[in-house]
Amino acid sequence: MTDIRGIFAEVAPTYERANRVLTLGLDRRWRRAAARTAAARGGRLWLDVCSGTGDMAEELAGRIPAGGRVIALDFSGPMMAGLKSKPRFARRGAAVRAEASFLPFPAGTFDLVTVSFAVRNLNRGRESLRRTFAELRRVLKPSGRLVLVETSRPPVLPVRWLYFFLARALIPRIGEKISGSKAGYAYLGATIPRFYGAPELAVILDQAGFARVRFRRLCLGAAAVHVASG
């Protein structure tokens, strides 16, 4: 079994720099697009699950209405150390260390839940992912929304082949060069071709009890933003 905790502890110091290089900066643009969508409905208490070093939490903290609070949740202490460098989050956020599948909050707590580029790491099979999505839904208010941004399967076959080839061939090599972690980026590169396409992920969200699930593809389908109502 892959040691996920060990992998993220190992890659944490260079995680953001590796993301920028490997995506040519697109990860930041995609997070901003998802954060704009997430913030559109307002609310005063937002939860960023699998927050990691806090890129998405920082984007949300810059958009939450005055008096609101962003909670950044992750299972990895080394990854969460990156939150210290996020100035907007420092003013409007709080960090909680916990597992996404067992959230330490009462039902109906949050107006918004987000996950950015971490759903792949929650994927231990379709049924397991459905249960995790159901847990995210549990902590949402009835009027709340879930917003996901994640890599996806491009619908055009030649684009998909090229994308997956690059993921398998380049991510491990470049990631190892930046971070020194061979195992970490071998794992992260392998999660991309194995993950669901946008329509299939929407079905799993629906099966978890979410309503009005919709998605928008980004960059020829290399990523997608999903929005679902609690």
C-alpha positions as CSV (number, residue, x, y, z in Angstrom):
1,M,0.0,0.0,0.0
2,T,1.3,3.5,-0.9
3,D,2.4,5.5,2.1
4,I,0.4,8.7,1.3
5,R,1.4,10.4,4.6
6,G,5.1,9.7,3.9
7,I,4.8,11.0,0.3
8,F,3.3,14.3,1.3
9,A,5.7,14.8,4.1
10,E,8.6,14.3,1.7
11,V,7.3,16.6,-1.1
12,A,5.9,19.3,1.2
13,P,8.9,21.8,1.1
14,T,8.9,22.0,-2.7
15,Y,5.2,21.2,-3.5
16,E,4.1,24.6,-4.7
17,R,7.2,25.2,-6.8
18,A,6.8,21.7,-8.4
19,N,3.1,22.4,-9.2
20,R,4.0,25.7,-10.9
21,V,6.7,24.1,-13.0
22,L,4.7,20.9,-13.9
23,T,1.6,22.8,-15.0
24,L,3.4,25.9,-16.4
25,G,1.5,27.9,-13.8
26,L,-1.9,26.7,-14.9
27,D,-2.7,25.2,-11.5
28,R,-2.8,28.7,-10.1
29,R,-5.1,29.9,-12.9
30,W,-7.4,26.9,-12.4
31,R,-7.6,27.4,-8.7
32,R,-8.6,31.1,-9.2
33,A,-11.3,30.1,-11.6
34,A,-12.7,27.6,-9.1
35,A,-12.4,30.1,-6.2
36,R,-14.4,32.7,-8.2
37,T,-17.1,30.1,-8.8
38,A,-17.0,29.1,-5.1
39,A,-17.3,32.6,-3.8
40,A,-20.2,33.6,-6.0
41,R,-22.9,32.5,-3.5
42,G,-21.3,34.1,-0.5
43,G,-21.7,32.7,3.0
44,R,-19.6,33.2,6.1
45,L,-18.0,29.9,6.9
46,W,-16.1,28.0,4.2
47,L,-14.1,24.7,4.4
48,D,-11.2,23.8,2.1
49,V,-10.6,20.1,2.4
50,C,-7.2,18.6,1.7
51,S,-5.9,22.1,1.8
52,G,-2.2,21.1,1.7
53,T,0.1,24.1,1.6
54,G,-3.0,26.4,1.4
55,D,-3.1,27.8,-2.2
56,M,-6.9,27.4,-2.4
57,A,-7.4,28.5,1.2
58,E,-5.5,31.7,0.4
59,E,-7.6,32.3,-2.8
60,L,-10.8,31.8,-0.7
61,A,-9.6,34.1,2.1
62,G,-9.3,36.9,-0.4
63,R,-12.9,36.5,-1.5
64,I,-14.9,35.6,1.6
65,P,-17.2,38.4,2.8
66,A,-16.1,40.6,5.8
67,G,-16.4,38.7,9.0
68,G,-16.3,35.3,7.3
69,R,-13.9,32.5,8.1
70,V,-12.0,29.9,6.0
71,I,-11.1,26.6,7.6
72,A,-8.2,24.8,6.0
73,L,-8.2,21.0,6.7
74,D,-5.5,18.5,5.8
75,F,-4.1,15.3,7.3
76,S,-0.5,16.2,6.7
77,G,1.3,18.5,9.2
78,P,4.3,19.1,7.0
79,M,2.0,20.2,4.1
80,M,0.0,22.5,6.4
81,A,3.2,24.3,7.4
82,G,2.9,26.2,4.1
83,L,-0.2,27.9,5.5
84,K,2.1,30.1,7.6
85,S,3.2,32.0,4.4
86,K,-0.4,32.9,3.3
87,P,-1.1,36.4,4.5
88,R,-4.9,36.6,3.6
89,F,-5.5,33.2,5.2
90,A,-3.6,34.3,8.3
91,R,-6.2,37.1,8.8
92,R,-9.3,35.2,7.9
93,G,-8.5,31.5,8.4
94,A,-7.9,28.7,10.8
95,A,-6.2,25.3,10.3
96,V,-7.5,21.9,11.3
97,R,-5.6,18.7,11.0
98,A,-8.0,15.8,10.2
99,E,-9.0,13.2,7.6
100,A,-11.4,14.2,4.7
101,S,-13.4,11.0,5.3
102,F,-14.0,11.8,9.0
103,L,-14.6,15.5,9.3
104,P,-14.7,16.8,12.9
105,F,-17.6,19.1,12.4
106,P,-21.4,18.9,13.1
107,A,-23.8,18.3,10.2
108,G,-24.8,21.5,8.4
109,T,-21.9,23.6,9.4
110,F,-20.5,25.2,6.2
111,D,-21.9,27.4,3.4
112,L,-19.1,26.1,1.1
113,V,-16.8,23.1,0.8
114,T,-13.9,23.1,-1.7
115,V,-11.3,20.5,-2.8
116,S,-8.6,21.4,-5.2
117,F,-6.3,18.9,-6.9
118,A,-6.7,16.4,-4.1
119,V,-9.8,14.3,-5.1
120,R,-7.4,11.9,-6.8
121,N,-5.7,11.3,-3.5
122,L,-9.1,10.5,-1.9
123,N,-9.9,7.9,-4.6
124,R,-9.6,4.4,-3.1
125,G,-12.2,3.1,-5.4
126,R,-15.6,4.3,-6.6
127,E,-17.5,3.3,-3.4
128,S,-14.9,4.8,-1.1
129,L,-15.0,8.1,-3.0
130,R,-18.8,8.1,-2.8
131,R,-18.6,7.8,1.0
132,T,-16.1,10.6,1.2
133,F,-18.3,12.8,-0.9
134,A,-21.2,11.9,1.3
135,E,-19.2,13.1,4.3
136,L,-18.5,16.4,2.6
137,R,-22.2,16.7,1.9
138,R,-22.9,16.0,5.6
139,V,-21.1,19.1,6.8
140,L,-22.7,21.4,4.3
141,K,-25.8,23.5,5.1
142,P,-28.9,22.6,3.0
143,S,-28.2,25.7,0.9
144,G,-24.5,25.1,0.7
145,R,-22.3,24.1,-2.3
146,L,-19.4,21.8,-3.0
147,V,-16.8,23.0,-5.6
148,L,-14.1,20.7,-6.9
149,V,-11.2,21.5,-9.2
150,E,-9.3,18.5,-10.4
151,T,-7.4,17.0,-13.3
152,S,-9.6,15.1,-15.6
153,R,-9.7,12.9,-18.8
154,P,-9.8,15.0,-22.0
155,P,-12.7,13.8,-24.1
156,V,-10.8,13.9,-27.4
157,L,-8.8,10.7,-27.6
158,P,-5.5,12.1,-29.1
159,V,-5.4,14.9,-26.5
160,R,-6.0,12.3,-23.8
161,W,-3.2,10.1,-25.0
162,L,-0.8,13.0,-25.2
163,Y,-1.8,14.3,-21.7
164,F,-1.5,10.9,-20.1
165,F,1.8,10.2,-21.8
166,L,3.2,13.5,-20.5
167,A,1.8,12.8,-17.0
168,R,3.6,9.4,-16.9
169,A,6.8,10.4,-18.5
170,L,7.5,14.0,-17.3
171,I,5.9,14.4,-13.9
172,P,8.0,11.7,-12.2
173,R,11.3,13.0,-13.7
174,I,10.7,16.7,-13.2
175,G,9.0,16.2,-9.8
176,E,12.0,14.2,-8.6
177,K,14.4,16.8,-9.9
178,I,12.7,19.6,-8.0
179,S,11.8,17.7,-4.8
180,G,14.3,14.9,-4.6
181,S,11.3,12.5,-4.1
182,K,11.2,9.7,-6.7
183,A,8.4,7.8,-5.1
184,G,6.3,11.0,-4.5
185,Y,6.1,12.1,-8.1
186,A,5.9,8.5,-9.4
187,Y,2.7,8.2,-7.3
188,L,1.3,11.7,-8.2
189,G,2.0,11.2,-11.9
190,A,0.2,7.8,-11.9
191,T,-2.9,9.1,-10.3
192,I,-3.8,11.3,-13.3
193,P,-4.4,8.6,-15.9
194,R,-6.3,6.5,-13.4
195,F,-8.8,9.2,-12.4
196,Y,-12.3,9.6,-13.6
197,G,-13.5,11.8,-16.5
198,A,-15.7,14.7,-15.7
199,P,-19.1,13.1,-16.5
200,E,-18.2,10.0,-14.4
201,L,-17.1,12.1,-11.4
202,A,-20.5,14.0,-11.7
203,V,-22.3,10.6,-11.5
204,I,-20.4,9.7,-8.3
205,L,-21.3,13.1,-6.8
206,D,-24.9,12.4,-7.6
207,Q,-24.8,9.0,-6.0
208,A,-23.4,10.6,-2.9
209,G,-26.6,12.6,-2.6
210,F,-25.6,15.9,-4.1
211,A,-28.2,17.8,-6.2
212,R,-27.8,19.9,-9.4
213,V,-24.3,18.6,-10.2
214,R,-22.6,20.3,-13.1
215,F,-19.1,20.7,-14.5
216,R,-17.0,22.9,-16.7
217,R,-13.9,21.6,-18.5
218,L,-10.7,23.5,-18.5
219,C,-7.8,23.4,-21.0
220,L,-9.3,20.9,-23.4
221,G,-10.5,18.8,-20.6
222,A,-7.1,18.4,-18.8
223,A,-8.9,19.7,-15.7
224,A,-12.5,20.3,-14.7
225,V,-14.5,22.3,-12.1
226,H,-17.5,20.5,-10.6
227,V,-20.2,22.4,-8.7
228,A,-22.8,20.5,-6.6
229,S,-25.6,21.6,-4.2
230,G,-25.9,20.1,-0.8
